[in-house]
Amino acid sequence: MLAATCLGPRLFAQVEFPLVADISLVNSNPNEGVFPPTKLLLAVDLEMDAYYKLSDREKTIKGGMVKRGINIISIEADDLFESSGSHIYFLDLKRNDSILREEIEIDIRLETREIEKKANEEAEARQFKLAMFIGDELIISSTKIAQKSVPLKFNLPPWPDTYKPHNPIERTNSPLNTVSIFDAAGVAYDLIKKLLSKKSEENQVKPLPRQKQMTASFLKVHSDGTTDEVKAAISLKTRELEIPLK
């Protein structure tokens, strides 16, 4: 009886504990190729509701309530892509009197490549002078520098041989110039069916692209005018920590 009494609260706490099914990165960067990510998104999959607190080694970042299922928690990434390194976060989950702590390690490795400068002839400038005269008297003058203009060239495909813009449409070939009402109705039905099917596919909820590793690319402009192309390899590791009882 004593053993059952001692084990009872521990078993009850274990049942009520907010179990973490998975923690992953969400691959979402709308500005990829130009700017570094401003946020990193974590998909936290829970088996029951809980309160949460996200912190780093120095301070609490955010907190609130998370529900059973997948929850998205964002981390500000303004300073994470300045250099390679690992960043440690702690996710505390509390339900009733039970607290679970997950250590989240986000490792970022940067690979930099300088973009070749444009050839000198492409940046060549042309200089010209504007002057205004009244009679033989010079009123004002100004020197201007204009960048070499880029010629516009469009390669259009040739017109088909049957294209005759100034002649009426030939209707001698009835199979090519007439369509029966039943055929037209069939075509319209197929078109409507395809449109409805496409709209139904668009309305379906797509699963989140959750990953443990992902990449991002962006440009980095230096004060001297040079530009680097940066590729970032981002990886995620998690482990459960023991919280000492008070």
N, C-alpha and C positions, 0 to 999 in steps of 0.2 A: 504493500500500500504506500509505503514511504517512497519507494522508487518511482511509482506511478505519479505521485504528487510532485516529485522533483523534476521528472521528465516532461510533465504536462505542459508547463509554460514554454519550454524550449520547442516542443513539437508544434504548439500553437503558433509561436513566432515564425517557425520555418514555413508553415502553411501560408501565413499572411505576408510573407516576405515578397517584395516586388522583384520578381525574377527578370533578368535581362536576357532576352532571346538573342539579340545581335546589336552591334554598334558598327556602322559603316559610314563611309564618305558618300556624299551625293555628288555625282559629276554634273555640275551646272555652272557654266561660266559664259554668259552671253557676250562678253567683250573679249573672248579669247582671240589672240593674235595681235591685240593692240595694247591693252592694259592688263596689269596683274590682277588676280582675283581680289576683290575687296572683302569677301566673306568666304568662309569654308562651312559647308553644311554637313551636319551629322544626322544620320537617320538612326534613332534609338528605338528599337523594337522591344516593347515591354509586354509582359503577360498579365499585368494588372495595373490599376491606377496608382499613382504615387506623387509625392511632392519631390521637386528636384532642386539642386543647387549646383551651378557650374562655377568653378574657380580655377585659378592658376596657383603658382607657388606664393603669390603675394596678396591676392585680393579675390573677393567674390565678383564674378562677372555678371551673372544673371541667375534668376530662380523663378519658380512658379509651380504649376501643376502639369503633369503629363498623364496621358490616358493610355489605356491598354491598346496595344497595336503600335504602329509606326508614328513616331514624333520627330519633327525636324527642329533641331537646335543649331543656331548659327553662331559662328565664332568670327569676330572681327579679324581680318587678315591684312590690315594696312602695313604692318611692320614685319610680317612673316616672310615676305619674299625679297627682303633686302640682301640676305645672304643665306648660305646653306646652314642647316642646323636642326636640332630636335626641340620640340616645344611640348611641355607636359601640362595636362589639365586634369582636374578631378571632378567627377560627376557623382554627387551624393544623392541617393534615392531614399526617401523616408516614407514608411507606411506604418501607422500606429506607433509602436515603440521600437520598430526595427529600422536600421539604417544600413544601406549597402553603398560601398564606395568603389567606383571604377576609375582606375588610372588610364588616361587616354594620352598616348604619345603620338604626335604628328611629326613625322620626319620629312623635311623638304631638302632636296638636293638640286642645286641650280647648275646648269650648263650654259655658258655664255659664248656667243659667236658674234664678232664684229661684222656688221654689214658693210660690204665694199662701197666706197664712195663713188659717186658718179664721175665719169670721165670728164676731163677739163673742157673738152669741146661741147659736151652737153650743157655745161653751165656757162658757156661763153656768152658774154653780153655785148650788145651793140649800142654804140653811142651816137646820138644825133643832137643837133642844135636847132632850137626854135627861135625865130627873130621876127619882130614886127617893125615895119617901116611906114612912115608917112612921107611920101615923096622919097627924097634921098636921106632923110633923117632917121636914124635908128632910135626907136622908142624903148623897146625892151627886148631882152634875149634871155634864153634859158637853155641849159644843157641837160639832156635826158639820157637815161640808160634803160634800154629795153631788153628783156630777156629774149633769146631766140625763140620764136614761136614754133609750136609743134604742128607740123602739117597734118591736116585731117584727111584721111583716106578711107574710103568705104569700098569694100569689095562686094558688089552685089551679084547674085547669081543671074545667069542669062534668062530672059523670058522664054517660056515654052513656045514651041512652033505654032501651037494652036491659038496663042494669044493675039487677038486683033482688036485693039481698043477703038478703032474708027469704023469697024464693020459690024453689022447686026449679027446676032447669034444665029448660026446655021441650025435649022431644025429638021434637016433632011434625014438625019439619023435618029429615028424616034426612040430606040432603046436607050440612047445616051441623053436625050433631051426631055424625056417624059418619065414621070413616076406615077404609078398607080396609087389610088387613095389607100388601098389596103397595105401596100408597101410602106407608104409614108406613116401610117398609123403604127405599123410594127416598129419602124425606126424610132418614132417618138416614144413608144412604150419601153423599148430597150434603153433609150437615153434616160428616161425618168427613173427606171429601175437602177441604172448605174449611179445616178446622182444620189438617190436615197441610200444605196448601199455605201457610197463613199461618205455621206454625212453620218451614217450610223457608225462607221469605223472611226471617224473623227471624234464622236461623242464618247467613245469608250475610254475609260480611265486607263492610261498606260502606267505600267509599274515603274517605280523610281529606279534609275540606274545606280544601284548601291554597289560600292566597290571598296576593297581594302587598299588598292593602289590605283592611282590615276596620274595623268600628266596634264600640264597647262603650259601654254606658250604665250609670250607677250614681248613687247618692245621696251627698251630702256634707253632714254636719251640722256647723255651726259652734258655737263656745262660747256665743254669744248665743241659741242655740235655733233660729236660722233654718236652713232646709234648701235646698240647691241640687240641681238635677238636672243632671248632667254627662254630656255626650256626647263621646266620644273617637274621633277619626279616627286610625287607626294604619296607617302605610305602611312598607314594607320595600324597601331598596335594597342591592345587593351588588356588589362589584367585586373582581377578583383583583389582589393586590399582588405586587410582586417582592420577594423576600427576598435581600438582598445576600449573596454568598458569603463565607464566613470564610476 
